[in-house]
Amino acid sequence: MDKRFWNRVIFREISEESKEAIMQMNKIKAEYQANEKILSEGDPIDHICIIVSGVLKSTEYTIDGKELNSSYFFGEDMYPGGDAFPFYMVYGGMKYHVSHTYCVKKASVIWLPVEELKPIINSDPIFLKNVLTFVSQYTCHSKLLLRCVQYRKVKDRLAYWMTHINDPSRIICIPNSQEVLADILHVNRSSLNQALQSYIEEGIIEIDGKEISVLKQEELIHSI
């Protein structure tokens, strides 16, 4: 098994018995290309998706077809640990997907059958705690994003994202691309770029490639 598979919070310090049981599961390894559709709204929730590399995006739409909400899931190559989904839906008792899921950047994933995985989780206290932590962190992150997009100004959304959803005392990585970050913040890329440039000119942040360094944390926090 690819070592990146095990390098995530849900598997941290789980028992060797749990690891062996996962190794014996009827796993499905899959590769997806950019823009490929992976799941459709209404599909049964029968597998957990472990994103090894690449980027996936789940999008919900209004009745008239307008994009309502998007969630991005990143592989180990995007940030340490990578993502897995939809644990929150499995343990929330949902039976069917409520969104369409696409591949944004060429991805490698492993699908784990829910009915085989849940007994393994339930029999391992550390595994169960890890999943609870993972779901809690996902929920908190989602709540913060909802708060973020309530701001009207692009600069305020960006400032909130840098100071509340990320740790401004550390290097902040732009997820995949400015286009993805713009989608997360529900703004267009041009407006996001203008906001970033404005903060650079004000001496509040520096950008090196996809890495943002916050130079004046207090100013950024109080600017919201």
C-alpha positions in Angstrom: 0.0 0.0 0.0 1.3 3.5 -0.9 2.7 5.0 2.3 0.8 8.2 1.5 -2.4 6.2 2.2 -1.4 5.7 5.9 -0.2 9.3 6.4 -3.4 10.9 7.6 -5.0 11.6 11.0 -7.7 8.9 10.7 -5.0 6.1 10.6 -2.7 7.7 13.2 -1.6 5.1 15.9 -4.4 2.6 15.0 -3.7 -1.0 15.9 -1.8 -3.4 13.7 -5.0 -5.5 13.7 -6.9 -2.6 12.2 -4.2 -2.0 9.6 -4.2 -5.7 8.6 -8.0 -5.8 8.4 -7.9 -2.7 6.1 -5.3 -4.4 3.9 -7.6 -7.4 3.5 -10.6 -5.3 2.5 -12.1 -5.2 -1.0 -10.5 -1.9 -1.8 -10.8 -0.2 -5.2 -7.9 1.8 -6.5 -8.8 4.4 -9.1 -7.1 7.1 -11.2 -9.1 10.1 -12.4 -8.4 12.9 -14.9 -9.2 16.6 -14.6 -12.9 17.4 -15.2 -13.9 13.7 -14.9 -17.1 13.1 -13.0 -16.7 10.7 -10.1 -20.0 10.7 -8.3 -23.5 12.0 -9.0 -26.1 13.3 -6.6 -28.3 10.4 -5.5 -25.5 7.8 -5.7 -25.5 5.5 -2.7 -22.9 6.2 0.0 -21.3 2.8 0.1 -17.6 3.7 0.1 -15.2 6.1 1.8 -12.8 7.8 -0.6 -9.2 8.2 0.5 -7.5 10.9 -1.7 -3.9 9.9 -2.1 -3.0 12.6 -4.6 -4.7 15.3 -6.7 -7.8 17.3 -6.0 -11.6 16.5 -6.0 -14.5 18.9 -5.8 -18.1 18.1 -4.6 -20.7 20.7 -5.7 -24.3 21.2 -4.6 -26.7 23.0 -7.0 -30.0 24.9 -6.5 -33.1 23.6 -8.1 -32.5 25.9 -11.1 -29.0 24.6 -11.6 -26.9 27.4 -9.9 -23.9 26.4 -7.9 -24.7 26.6 -4.2 -21.8 25.2 -2.3 -18.5 23.5 -3.1 -16.2 21.4 -1.0 -12.6 20.6 -2.0 -10.7 17.4 -1.0 -7.0 17.3 -1.4 -4.4 14.5 -1.7 -1.1 14.1 0.1 0.6 16.2 -2.6 -1.5 19.2 -1.8 -1.0 19.2 2.0 0.3 16.7 4.5 -2.2 14.0 5.4 -4.6 14.4 2.6 -8.4 14.1 2.8 -11.0 11.4 3.0 -14.8 11.7 2.5 -17.7 11.4 3.3 -17.2 10.3 6.9 -19.5 13.1 8.1 -22.3 11.7 5.9 -21.8 8.1 6.9 -21.9 8.8 10.6 -24.7 11.3 10.0 -26.9 8.5 8.8 -27.2 9.7 5.2 -27.6 7.0 2.5 -27.2 9.0 -0.7 -24.8 11.7 -2.0 -26.3 15.1 -2.1 -23.8 16.6 -4.6 -21.8 15.8 -7.7 -18.1 15.1 -7.3 -15.5 15.9 -10.0 -11.8 15.6 -10.4 -10.1 19.0 -10.5 -6.5 17.9 -10.7 -5.4 14.4 -11.8 -6.1 12.2 -8.8 -5.3 8.9 -7.3 -7.8 7.5 -4.8 -8.6 4.4 -2.8 -12.2 3.5 -2.1 -13.0 1.6 1.1 -16.4 -0.2 1.5 -18.3 1.4 4.3 -19.8 -1.9 5.6 -16.4 -3.4 5.9 -14.7 -0.4 7.4 -17.2 0.6 10.1 -16.7 -2.6 12.2 -13.0 -2.1 12.1 -13.4 1.5 13.3 -15.9 0.5 16.0 -13.5 -2.2 17.4 -10.5 0.1 17.7 -10.9 2.9 20.3 -8.0 5.0 18.8 -9.4 4.6 15.2 -12.9 5.7 16.5 -11.4 8.7 18.2 -9.4 9.6 15.1 -12.6 9.5 13.0 -14.5 11.6 15.5 -11.6 14.2 15.5 -11.6 14.2 11.7 -15.3 14.7 11.4 -15.3 17.5 14.1 -12.5 19.3 12.3 -14.3 19.1 9.0 -17.5 20.4 10.6 -15.6 23.3 12.2 -13.8 24.1 8.9 -17.1 24.2 7.1 -18.7 26.5 9.7 -15.8 28.9 9.4 -16.1 28.9 5.6 -19.8 29.8 5.9 -18.9 32.7 8.2 -16.1 33.7 5.8 -18.4 34.1 2.8 -20.9 36.2 4.7 -18.5 39.2 4.3 -19.4 41.4 1.3 -15.9 42.6 0.5 -13.4 40.3 -1.2 -10.5 41.6 1.0 -12.5 40.8 4.1 -13.2 37.3 3.0 -9.5 36.8 2.1 -8.4 38.3 5.5 -10.8 36.0 7.4 -9.5 33.0 5.5 -5.9 33.9 6.3 -6.5 34.7 10.0 -9.3 32.4 11.1 -9.3 29.3 8.8 -5.5 29.3 8.6 -2.8 30.1 11.2 -1.3 33.5 10.2 1.8 32.9 12.2 2.8 30.1 9.8 3.2 29.9 6.0 -0.2 29.7 4.4 -0.4 27.6 1.2 -2.8 28.6 -1.6 -4.8 25.3 -2.2 -3.8 24.1 -5.7 -4.3 27.5 -7.4 -5.8 31.0 -7.1 -8.8 29.7 -9.1 -9.5 27.1 -6.4 -9.1 29.6 -3.6 -11.4 32.0 -5.4 -14.0 29.3 -5.7 -13.7 28.5 -2.0 -14.2 32.1 -1.1 -17.1 32.5 -3.7 -15.4 35.3 -5.6 -13.9 35.6 -9.1 -10.2 35.1 -9.7 -9.7 38.7 -10.9 -11.1 40.1 -7.6 -9.1 37.7 -5.5 -5.9 38.7 -7.3 -6.6 42.4 -6.8 -7.2 41.7 -3.1 -3.9 39.8 -2.8 -2.0 42.6 -4.6 -3.6 45.2 -2.4 -2.4 43.4 0.7 1.1 43.0 -0.8 1.3 46.8 -1.6 0.2 47.6 1.9 3.0 45.5 3.3 0.6 43.2 5.1 1.5 39.9 3.3 4.2 38.5 1.0 3.6 35.8 -1.7 6.2 33.4 -3.0 4.7 31.1 -5.5 1.7 29.5 -3.7 3.0 30.4 -0.2 1.6 33.4 1.7 3.5 35.0 4.6 1.5 37.3 6.9 3.8 40.2 7.9 1.3 42.2 9.9 -1.1 39.9 11.7 -2.8 42.5 13.9 -3.4 44.9 11.0 -4.9 42.0 9.0 -7.2 40.9 11.8 -8.4 44.4 12.6 -9.0 45.1 8.9 -12.0 42.8 8.9 
